[in-house]
């Protein structure tokens, strides 16, 4: 009789482990989706950054080809809004950072189009952009360290 109780206990443990497998798989899928979304949003933010760096007084001199036109800025803003619809996989602080940036960007676009965006407004957008990217980096954008081909001792 005792042997059957031991077998039943072991079977119950295995059943619990098997029941937890889908939970672990869903967690891994959510993390992968969040990592992918962080990278896609960070790419858009990095694409916008030179446009406002050229207006601000932070002594950055981006190449002229990196500065977006009015249409390019509106397009990337809309792409960011679409990406925000997938933000449920991000941590709340990440969602807040990106939402704040997009909201401020939408308010600044008409001023940018009219040529009335001052350096303070551009600097604020740069700060919001940098905070969002920093938050993404803290929570993981890549599985490994980034490949830095310009440095001599990198993992090729």
C-alpha angles and dihedrals in degrees: 000000000000091000090058091052090052091048090048091051092051091047090051090052091051091047090053091049092049090048091054095052095083090050091054091046092051090049092051091048091051091050091049091049091049092049091050092047092048090055094048093048093044089053091055092046091049089050091054096044100081092054093061094035088062091056098042125079096238093114096245114142107199118189113266091239090060093059112098125230120232090263093048092051092050090048094052090045090056091046089053090051090053091049089050089063087068095048097108088095092059125085114262094250090054091050090051094050094051093042091052091050094048092047092051091044091054090051092048099047095079090050090048091050090051092047091241100113107121128210093258092057091047091047091052091052090049091052092050090047093050092047092052093048091046091052090050091051091051092053096043130272097176134036091226138019112293118264109250106192092178091065119080100224103051133134103255 
